[in-house]
Amino acid sequence: MNIDEKLGLIFGRRSIRAYTSAEVSQDILQKLLEAAMAAPSAAAKDPWRFVVIRNRQTLDRIAAALPNGQMIAGAGAGIAVCGELEAAHDRQLSYLLQDCSAAIENMLLCAHILGLGACWLGVHPREQRINSLREILSLPASIVPVSCLAIGYPAETKEPRTRFKPEHVHLERW
Ligand SMILES: Cc1cc2nc3c(=O)[nH]c(=O)nc-3n(C[C@H](O)[C@H](O)[C@H](O)COP(=O)(O)O)c2cc1C
């Protein structure tokens, strides 16, 4: 692989919201979770926790609970990314969210590398979505749901891209 092909794995990751009916194997899910837990984490506290969801009824319920998450009903699997506040660096919610976000991006990149499509479905900080996920997934009170990932084999293709804007970059000082 040359450098452009390697970087293409970053630029080629896009939010994929349509999936075929092909099953997402346990092996694939394991790889995604290993990629997630390879992410950077403040003081290596690893406060992330994951709920892997393949049950169709549960995926349907999540789709109904997330206003912009209908596509998870058609996904081969979902992963709810949560954090345990007590485990986070200095027990700070901000560290929990940053660590979980790094894990999410690692999973999105891993899915793309493995030929799957995935999409980040926002949960935190929307109170109603948090409460719905708590109920649907029986989350303990100490667990903060951050997002859900919809994962499946892509039924749509998207062009690689960057949204690079030079005006968002400052050199040496603002
Ligand atoms: C915090 C966060 C929440 C998001 N929530 C949703 C969502 O609820 N539904 C959805 O379809 N996409 C969601 N996305 C995906 C963004 O819409 C997507 O990343 C953005 O449009 C850029 O497109 P790309 O991922 O193809 O580069 C979310 C992304 C982030 C970072």
The ligand as a MOL file (V3000), in Angstrom:
LIG
                    3D

  0  0  0     0  0            999 V3000
M  V30 BEGIN CTAB
M  V30 COUNTS 31 33 0 0 0
M  V30 BEGIN ATOM
M  V30 1 C -21.7230 13.6570 17.5410 0
M  V30 2 C -22.2720 13.1450 16.2340 0
M  V30 3 C -23.5950 12.8110 16.1410 0
M  V30 4 C -24.1170 12.3280 14.9330 0
M  V30 5 N -25.4240 11.9410 14.8980 0
M  V30 6 C -25.9350 11.4500 13.7480 0
M  V30 7 C -27.2750 10.9680 13.7200 0
M  V30 8 O -27.9740 10.9730 14.7300 0
M  V30 9 N -27.7520 10.4900 12.5490 0
M  V30 10 C -26.9810 10.4520 11.4060 0
M  V30 11 O -27.4770 10.0010 10.3700 0
M  V30 12 N -25.6770 10.8830 11.4050 0
M  V30 13 C -25.1420 11.3710 12.5440 0
M  V30 14 N -23.8340 11.7640 12.5900 0
M  V30 15 C -22.9990 11.6540 11.3760 0
M  V30 16 C -22.7980 13.0210 10.7070 0
M  V30 17 O -24.0100 13.4590 10.1510 0
M  V30 18 C -21.7110 12.8800 9.6200 0
M  V30 19 O -20.5150 12.4400 10.2020 0
M  V30 20 C -21.4730 14.2140 8.8860 0
M  V30 21 O -22.5980 14.5540 8.1310 0
M  V30 22 C -20.2500 14.1280 7.9440 0
M  V30 23 O -20.4200 13.1220 6.9670 0
M  V30 24 P -19.4000 11.8820 6.8250 0
M  V30 25 O -19.4280 11.1060 8.1220 0
M  V30 26 O -19.9120 11.0850 5.6560 0
M  V30 27 O -18.0320 12.4440 6.5720 0
M  V30 28 C -23.2860 12.2160 13.7830 0
M  V30 29 C -21.9310 12.5690 13.8910 0
M  V30 30 C -21.4190 13.0060 15.1110 0
M  V30 31 C -19.9410 13.3230 15.2150 0
M  V30 END ATOM
M  V30 BEGIN BOND
M  V30 1 1 1 2
M  V30 2 1 2 3
M  V30 3 2 2 30
M  V30 4 2 3 4
M  V30 5 1 4 5
M  V30 6 1 4 28
M  V30 7 2 5 6
M  V30 8 1 6 7
M  V30 9 1 6 13
M  V30 10 2 7 8
M  V30 11 1 7 9
M  V30 12 1 9 10
M  V30 13 2 10 11
M  V30 14 1 10 12
M  V30 15 2 12 13
M  V30 16 1 13 14
M  V30 17 1 14 15
M  V30 18 1 14 28
M  V30 19 1 15 16
M  V30 20 1 16 17
M  V30 21 1 16 18
M  V30 22 1 18 19
M  V30 23 1 18 20
M  V30 24 1 20 21
M  V30 25 1 20 22
M  V30 26 1 22 23
M  V30 27 1 23 24
M  V30 28 2 24 25
M  V30 29 1 24 26
M  V30 30 1 24 27
M  V30 31 2 28 29
M  V30 32 1 29 30
M  V30 33 1 30 31
M  V30 END BOND
M  V30 END CTAB
M  END
